[in-house]
Amino acid sequence: MARTRKRNPTHDDDPASKRIKNAFFAAWDNEIAGGKRIAELAFGQDTPQSNVEDAIKKARYWFQYNWMVGTIILMRLAFFNHGLKVKALESKDQDAIDEWAKQKEIAKEIKRYARDAWLEFLTTDNVAGVWRKQGKPIVFQTEDCEFTDKFGFERLTVTLGLNASELKSIAGLTPGEITQIKSGKMVLTHANPLFSFDIVKREKIGQGFAWPGLARLFISAAQTEGQEVGDNLLGQTERKVYEQHIFGHETRYGPMAGTKTNFASADKAKLVEKQLKGKVGVITLATNFDHKIIVGAGRVDPKFYDKKKYEAAIQKFSIWAAPLAQMFMERNLNPNLMDILKQQAALDREYMEPHLATVFTEALKAPKPVRPVWSNRCFKDARLAADLLKWGIQWGYISQQSAQEESGYIPEEEYARKKAEAEKPEAETQPLVDANHGKDKPPGGRKRGSPDGVGK
């Protein structure tokens, strides 16, 4: 008789594991002031790669709705993409690249695409850039895409969600493009003759899209949201202000003990309400000794709003957001924080540089091979930056134009104004009072052009 081999139970068969997996992205809807808030129930680590799409949706949700996550990501965008310029790979081609980049539409697309790609990468740790052979490059939301790169062979599936009428409204589509799009999904490889794509991901080759780094904050973000929802509900009760009148008393002793004789009556309550209804200003009352008035009865104790209850979650946010969070929240200035932020920017720029170079060359049709470059001047302390600017001018290793730009002036305007001033009499362009010698006194030193020893 043949024996039937019993299958060994796997980790996924474990009931507790299943519960965790089912709760991974569970949520409950709570109606708050007409809006819908989503609060996390659990966070598990079972087969995380199978849930990358949902994790990316969560990361985007917290960017949109969590005050600290959204602020830090936008601040990183401002620093990491600061001073973006497009440079030719070879210096002899720079003039051609400058002329190309000055075109109004090209300049607009360079800024727009770089901003979109950076924001997607800082939020989800992935970028899916797609473009038609003749068309603008688009950053698709990563959760609308499926990506595989086993053995380095890249395959991207994009869910478009276009209906027939929307498809017809897109001008310039070729019949071949319409055929690929109308199914609602496009399956792309680099051999596709009509569409191209390029992927950025903070993940090893062969693993598909990266798990978003914001997943580390899902529990803390849900905790703060739950606390904020609770504070919101408490705040709603503050809209009600009670003026409470307490009168009557309990009879504990004597022949009337235990009776309701001295309790407040409905008739007396109505009488008090009638006497005070609609009256404002100073009101004179004569009351019995057992008539107590409490204005603002039932108000929420301020201790329920104490900021200390947020400190644990904020500390976790600060670890994730360092060094930017420390700049905002620490009382003592740490001069090394900008250097740490600079290194973070350098690492992320390594991810973005080849991607943007590909998009600018293939999608925006740069005439020569290019690469994006960014400025690090935003990572300098203001006082140190001012000193470096002064030294650069004195020693001649930076130009007047750079000094004017870093000082907040427009070089073209300053050049035109200096040229106009040169045509005026010298007396009209000199200070009214000499700073070193006072009013109505000539400046010290010899006159311009006079040799040493000759009178002033």
C-alpha positions in Angstrom: 0.0 0.0 0.0 1.4 3.3 -1.0 2.1 5.7 1.7 0.9 9.3 1.5 3.5 11.8 2.6 2.1 14.4 4.9 3.1 17.9 3.8 5.2 19.8 6.4 3.4 22.9 7.6 5.1 26.1 6.5 5.4 29.4 8.2 2.5 30.7 6.1 0.2 28.0 7.4 0.6 29.1 11.0 -2.7 30.7 12.1 -0.9 33.5 14.0 1.2 34.2 10.8 -2.0 34.4 8.8 -3.6 36.8 11.2 -0.6 39.1 11.1 -0.5 39.0 7.3 -4.2 39.8 7.1 -3.8 42.6 9.6 -0.7 44.0 7.8 -2.7 46.4 5.7 -6.0 46.3 7.6 -7.6 49.6 8.4 -10.7 50.9 10.0 -12.6 53.9 8.8 -13.5 56.6 11.4 -15.7 59.5 10.4 -14.3 62.7 11.6 -16.0 66.1 10.8 -17.1 64.8 7.4 -13.7 63.4 6.4 -12.4 59.8 6.6 -9.3 59.0 8.6 -7.5 55.7 8.2 -5.7 54.3 11.2 -3.3 51.4 11.1 -4.1 48.2 13.0 -1.0 46.2 12.7 2.4 45.9 10.9 3.9 42.6 10.1 7.0 41.5 8.2 5.6 38.4 6.5 6.7 38.2 2.8 7.2 41.9 2.6 8.1 41.9 -1.1 4.6 40.5 -2.0 3.1 43.7 -0.4 5.4 46.3 -2.0 2.5 47.9 -3.9 0.4 48.4 -0.7 3.5 49.6 1.2 4.1 52.2 -1.4 0.5 53.3 -1.2 0.9 53.7 2.5 4.1 55.7 2.1 2.3 58.1 -0.2 -0.6 58.4 2.2 1.7 59.3 5.1 3.6 61.9 2.9 0.2 63.5 2.1 -1.3 63.4 5.6 1.5 63.3 8.2 2.8 66.7 9.2 6.4 65.7 9.8 6.8 63.2 7.0 5.5 65.6 4.4 7.6 68.5 5.8 10.9 66.5 5.9 10.4 65.1 2.4 9.8 68.5 0.9 12.8 69.9 2.7 15.0 67.1 1.4 13.7 67.9 -2.1 14.7 71.6 -1.7 18.2 70.7 -0.6 18.9 67.6 -2.7 17.8 69.2 -6.0 19.3 72.6 -5.2 21.1 74.3 -8.1 20.3 71.7 -10.8 22.1 72.4 -14.0 22.7 70.3 -17.1 26.3 69.9 -18.2 27.8 68.3 -21.3 29.9 65.2 -20.7 32.6 66.8 -22.8 33.4 70.5 -22.3 33.6 71.2 -26.0 29.9 70.4 -26.3 28.8 72.8 -23.5 27.8 75.7 -25.8 25.4 73.4 -27.7 23.9 72.1 -24.4 23.5 75.7 -23.1 21.6 76.7 -26.2 19.4 73.6 -25.9 18.7 74.1 -22.2 17.8 77.8 -22.7 14.8 76.9 -24.9 11.7 77.8 -22.9 9.9 74.5 -23.2 13.0 72.5 -22.6 14.0 74.5 -19.5 10.5 74.0 -18.1 10.5 70.3 -18.7 14.0 69.8 -17.1 12.8 71.5 -13.9 9.4 69.8 -13.9 10.6 66.2 -14.5 13.5 66.5 -12.1 11.1 67.8 -9.4 8.6 65.0 -10.0 11.3 62.3 -10.1 12.9 63.5 -6.9 9.6 63.7 -5.0 8.7 60.2 -6.1 12.1 58.8 -5.1 12.1 60.5 -1.7 8.6 59.3 -1.0 8.7 55.7 -2.3 12.4 55.0 -2.9 11.5 54.2 -6.6 11.0 56.1 -9.8 9.3 54.8 -13.0 9.9 57.3 -15.8 8.1 56.5 -19.1 8.1 58.5 -22.3 6.8 58.2 -25.9 9.4 58.4 -28.6 7.8 61.8 -29.4 6.4 63.1 -26.1 7.0 64.4 -22.6 8.6 62.1 -20.0 6.2 61.2 -17.2 6.8 59.9 -13.7 4.1 57.3 -13.0 3.0 56.5 -9.5 5.0 53.5 -8.5 1.9 51.7 -7.1 0.4 51.8 -10.6 3.3 49.8 -12.0 4.7 46.3 -11.8 8.4 45.9 -12.3 10.6 42.8 -12.6 14.3 42.7 -13.4 15.3 39.1 -12.9 18.9 38.6 -14.2 18.9 42.3 -15.2 16.1 41.9 -17.8 13.8 44.8 -17.1 10.0 44.5 -17.7 7.6 47.3 -16.7 3.8 47.0 -16.7 2.0 50.3 -16.4 -1.7 50.5 -15.4 -3.1 53.6 -17.3 -6.8 53.5 -16.3 -7.8 55.4 -19.5 -11.3 54.8 -21.0 -12.0 55.0 -24.7 -13.1 58.7 -24.7 -10.0 59.8 -22.7 -7.8 57.9 -25.1 -9.3 59.6 -28.1 -8.8 63.0 -26.5 -5.0 62.6 -26.4 -3.6 64.4 -29.5 -0.8 63.0 -31.5 -1.1 59.3 -30.7 -0.1 57.0 -33.5 -2.2 53.9 -34.3 0.5 51.7 -32.8 0.5 53.6 -29.5 -3.3 53.5 -29.3 -3.2 49.7 -29.8 -0.7 49.4 -26.9 -2.6 51.8 -24.6 -6.3 50.8 -25.2 -6.0 47.6 -23.2 -5.6 49.7 -20.0 -2.1 48.3 -19.4 1.2 48.6 -21.2 3.8 45.9 -20.9 7.2 47.5 -21.8 10.7 46.2 -22.3 13.6 48.2 -23.7 13.0 46.6 -27.1 9.7 48.4 -27.4 9.8 50.7 -30.6 7.2 53.2 -29.4 7.7 53.7 -25.6 10.8 53.9 -23.5 11.3 53.8 -19.7 14.0 54.0 -17.0 13.8 52.9 -13.4 15.4 54.2 -10.2 15.2 52.0 -7.1 16.9 51.7 -3.8 17.2 48.0 -4.2 19.5 45.3 -5.6 19.1 44.2 -9.2 16.7 41.3 -9.5 14.5 42.2 -6.6 11.9 44.4 -8.4 10.8 47.7 -6.9 12.3 48.7 -3.5 10.5 48.5 -0.3 9.8 52.1 0.8 12.0 53.4 3.6 9.0 55.1 5.1 7.7 51.6 6.1 9.9 52.0 9.2 7.5 54.8 10.3 4.2 53.1 9.6 3.5 52.3 13.3 4.7 55.6 14.6 2.7 57.5 12.0 -0.4 55.5 12.8 0.2 56.2 16.5 0.4 60.0 16.1 -2.6 59.9 13.7 -4.7 58.0 16.3 -3.7 60.6 19.0 -4.6 63.5 16.7 -7.9 61.9 15.9 -8.6 61.5 19.6 -7.6 65.2 20.2 -9.9 66.2 17.4 -12.8 64.4 19.0 -12.1 66.0 22.3 -11.9 69.3 20.5 -15.3 68.8 19.1 -16.7 68.6 22.6 -15.2 72.0 23.3 -17.8 73.6 20.9 -20.4 73.0 23.7 -20.3 75.5 26.6 -22.4 74.6 29.6 -23.7 77.0 32.3 -24.7 74.6 35.0 -26.9 75.5 38.0 -26.7 73.2 40.9 -29.3 73.6 43.6 -31.0 71.3 46.2 -29.3 68.9 48.5 -29.5 65.4 49.9 -31.2 65.0 53.2 -29.3 62.5 55.3 -30.7 63.1 58.8 -33.9 63.8 60.6 -37.5 62.8 59.7 -37.0 63.7 56.0 -33.8 61.6 55.7 -33.7 59.7 52.4 -36.5 61.6 50.8 -36.4 63.8 47.7 -38.0 66.8 49.4 -34.9 69.0 49.1 -33.9 67.7 45.6 -34.0 70.1 42.6 -37.4 70.0 40.9 -38.2 70.3 37.2 -40.3 73.4 37.9 -37.5 75.2 39.6 -35.1 74.3 36.8 -37.5 75.7 34.2 -37.9 78.9 36.3 -34.1 79.4 36.4 -33.7 78.8 32.7 -36.6 81.2 32.0 -35.0 83.9 34.1 -31.6 83.7 32.5 -32.4 82.7 28.9 -31.2 85.3 26.3 -29.6 87.6 28.9 -26.0 88.9 28.5 -23.8 91.3 30.3 -23.9 91.8 34.1 -26.8 89.9 35.7 -27.7 90.4 39.4 -28.9 87.2 41.1 -30.1 86.4 44.6 -29.8 82.7 45.3 -30.1 80.3 48.2 -27.0 78.9 49.9 -27.4 75.7 47.9 -27.6 77.3 44.4 -24.1 76.9 42.8 -23.4 78.3 39.3 -20.6 76.6 37.2 -19.8 78.3 33.8 -18.0 76.0 31.4 -19.0 72.8 33.2 -17.7 69.6 31.7 -14.8 71.2 29.8 -11.9 68.9 28.8 -9.0 69.0 31.2 -6.0 70.6 29.4 -3.7 67.7 30.5 -5.4 65.5 27.9 -3.8 67.8 25.2 -0.3 67.5 26.8 2.4 67.4 24.2 4.3 64.8 26.2 2.1 62.0 24.8 3.6 62.7 21.3 7.3 62.7 22.4 7.9 58.9 21.9 6.6 59.0 18.3 8.4 62.3 17.6 11.7 60.8 18.8 11.3 58.0 16.3 10.5 60.5 13.5 13.6 62.4 14.5 15.8 59.4 14.0 14.4 58.8 10.6 14.5 62.4 9.6 18.0 63.2 11.0 19.7 65.6 10.6 16.9 67.8 9.4 14.7 67.0 12.4 17.5 67.8 14.7 17.9 71.2 13.1 14.3 72.0 13.7 13.8 70.5 17.1 17.1 70.7 19.0 17.8 73.8 21.0 21.6 73.7 20.6 23.0 74.2 17.1 25.2 71.4 15.9 27.6 72.6 13.2 28.0 69.1 11.8 24.4 68.6 10.8 24.8 70.2 7.4 27.7 68.0 6.6 25.6 64.9 7.4 22.8 66.2 5.3 25.3 66.9 2.5 26.4 63.2 2.5 22.8 62.1 2.4 22.2 64.3 -0.6 25.4 63.0 -2.3 24.2 59.4 -1.9 20.7 60.1 -3.3 22.2 62.1 -6.2 24.1 59.0 -7.2 20.8 57.2 -7.7 19.2 60.1 -9.6 22.1 61.3 -11.8 22.1 58.4 -14.4 18.3 58.4 -14.5 18.0 62.1 -15.3 20.9 61.9 -17.7 19.0 59.2 -19.6 15.7 61.1 -19.6 17.3 64.4 -20.7 19.2 62.7 -23.5 16.5 60.3 -24.8 13.2 61.9 -24.0 14.1 65.7 -24.2 16.5 65.1 -27.1 19.6 66.8 -25.8 22.0 67.3 -28.8 25.0 65.9 -26.9 25.4 63.4 -24.0 24.7 65.2 -20.7 24.7 64.8 -17.0 22.9 66.7 -14.2 24.9 68.5 -11.6 23.8 70.1 -8.4 25.1 72.8 -6.1 26.5 72.1 -2.6 26.5 75.8 -1.5 23.2 75.3 0.3 24.9 73.1 2.8 27.2 76.0 4.0 26.5 78.0 7.1 25.4 81.5 6.2 28.4 83.2 8.0 30.9 80.7 6.5 29.4 81.2 3.1 29.8 85.0 3.3 33.4 84.6 4.3 34.1 82.2 1.4 32.4 84.6 -0.9 34.6 87.5 0.3 37.8 85.4 0.0 36.8 84.2 -3.4 36.5 87.8 -4.7 39.7 89.0 -3.0 41.8 86.1 -4.3 40.1 86.0 -7.7 39.0 82.3 -7.8 35.3 83.2 -8.3 33.8 85.7 -10.7 31.9 88.9 -10.0 28.8 87.2 -11.5 29.0 84.3 -9.0 29.4 86.8 -6.2 26.4 88.8 -7.3 24.2 85.7 -7.8 25.1 84.3 -4.3 24.4 87.7 -2.8 20.9 87.7 -4.3 21.5 90.2 -7.1 20.9 89.8 -10.8 24.2 90.2 -12.7 22.5 91.6 -15.9 20.8 94.3 -13.9 24.0 95.2 -11.9 26.0 95.4 -15.1 23.5 97.8 -16.7 23.4 100.0 -13.6 27.2 100.1 -13.3 27.5 101.0 -16.9 24.9 103.8 -16.5 26.8 105.1 -13.4 30.1 105.2 -15.3 28.6 107.9 -17.5 27.7 110.2 -14.6 30.0 112.8 -12.9 32.1 111.2 -10.2 30.6 113.4 -7.5 27.2 111.9 -8.1 28.4 108.4 -7.5 30.5 109.0 -4.4 29.2 108.8 -0.8 28.0 112.2 0.6 30.1 111.6 3.7 33.5 110.0 3.7 33.3 107.2 6.2 36.9 107.6 7.4 37.2 111.4 7.5 33.8 112.8 8.2 31.6 115.4 6.5 33.2 118.1 4.2 36.7 116.5 4.5 38.6 115.0 1.6 39.5 111.4 1.7 43.0 110.5 2.8 45.8 109.3 0.5 47.0 110.7 -2.7 44.8 111.4 -5.7 44.4 108.7 -8.3 47.3 108.6 -10.7 49.6 110.7 -8.5 53.1 109.1 -7.8 54.3 108.7 -4.2 55.4 111.8 -2.5 53.3 114.1 -4.7 50.7 116.3 -2.9 47.2 115.2 -2.3 
